[in-house]
Amino acid sequence: MAEVIVVRNREAAGALVAEAIERLVAGKRDAVLGLATGDTPLPVYRALAERVALGLDLSAVRGFALDEYVGIPVAHPESYHSVIDREVIGPLRLNPAAVHVPDGRALGIETAGERFEHAIVAAGGVDLQILGVGTDGHIGFNEPGSSFASLTRVKTLTKQTREDNARFFASVDEVPIHSITQGLGTILRAKRLVLLAFGAAKAHAIAAAVEGPLTASVPASAIQLHPRASVVVDEEAASMLLELDYYLDAFSNKPTWDPVII
Ligand SMILES: N[C@@H]1[C@@H](O)[C@H](O)[C@@H](COP(=O)(O)O)O[C@@H]1O
């Protein structure tokens, strides 16, 4: 079962996960982070940036982004290359050469997934994968129906995802139709998963991911297959969990030898 941690707000979630990443890096300077985009992980990146400003050294940390749009230039401000540069590499002072984003350019797209998988394996795998969740239950861009065994590949975005992401573009018509995303199988190979979600719009996806049946119709339910998955949510995102009292009880009685997330 995934560990469910209910926090007061986004800032508290950011602080909690940043603290775990700091502990991870203290034990492994060149730890490999799996990097999500979207609004959800921003509090984590902000909290880490504050720690970096105070002296935390992340310069040896390596990273793999979850996904990228296909069909927009790398330099487009909303390409995940640009977002990862702006929100992660810069503020966290990571080495740009050590952070990989799937290659969504048309040239060589058939082999881009395989190349990305090789790079993850060559790095020794992802130590901690940060995840958000789409309102339709997707993780990365693994839309409903994605195989639990899938690896990095091109996926067609659903109408719902394109509408959700239209806020980053001038209109929904400008949201790319395709993406290249780590597969559910890729994500499940990470040593630890941390899925974050905030707000009532995510409550259904969180309940389905944590307590619903294991089904490709809810890609985030794949986290139930992972032995070390934590779900960090605010009260609104937690509001449809049937066993909420149990999770709160389990967390407040967490044994001291069992550290949070890491
Ligand atoms: N590809 C990304 C996902 O990685 C992200 O988790 C999800 C939720 O986005 P947000 O965090 O902005 O709600 O949407 C996007 O489609």
The ligand as a Tripos MOL2 file, in Angstrom:
@<TRIPOS>MOLECULE
LIG
   16    16     1     0     0
SMALL
NO_CHARGES

@<TRIPOS>ATOM
      1 N1          2.6650   15.7090  -18.1190 N.3       1 LIG1
      2 C1          2.2110   16.4130  -16.9800 C.3       1 LIG1
      3 C2          2.2000   15.4810  -15.7990 C.3       1 LIG1
      4 O1          3.5190   15.0320  -15.5300 O.3       1 LIG1
      5 C3          1.5910   16.2190  -14.6270 C.3       1 LIG1
      6 O2          1.7180   15.4360  -13.4670 O.3       1 LIG1
      7 C4          0.1270   16.4770  -14.8770 C.3       1 LIG1
      8 C5         -0.5440   17.2970  -13.7730 C.3       1 LIG1
      9 O3         -0.2910   18.6500  -13.9270 O.3       1 LIG1
     10 P1         -0.3990   19.7310  -12.7900 P.3       1 LIG1
     11 O4          0.6190   19.3630  -11.7790 O.co2     1 LIG1
     12 O5         -0.0980   21.0280  -13.4450 O.co2     1 LIG1
     13 O6         -1.7830   19.6240  -12.2630 O.co2     1 LIG1
     14 O7         -0.0630   17.1270  -16.1050 O.3       1 LIG1
     15 C6          0.8560   17.1240  -17.1420 C.3       1 LIG1
     16 O8          0.0840   16.6240  -18.1660 O.3       1 LIG1
@<TRIPOS>BOND
     1     1     2 1
     2     2     3 1
     3     2    15 1
     4     3     4 1
     5     3     5 1
     6     5     6 1
     7     5     7 1
     8     7     8 1
     9     7    14 1
    10     8     9 1
    11     9    10 1
    12    10    11 2
    13    10    12 1
    14    10    13 1
    15    14    15 1
    16    15    16 1
@<TRIPOS>SUBSTRUCTURE
     1 LIG1         1 GROUP 0 **** ****
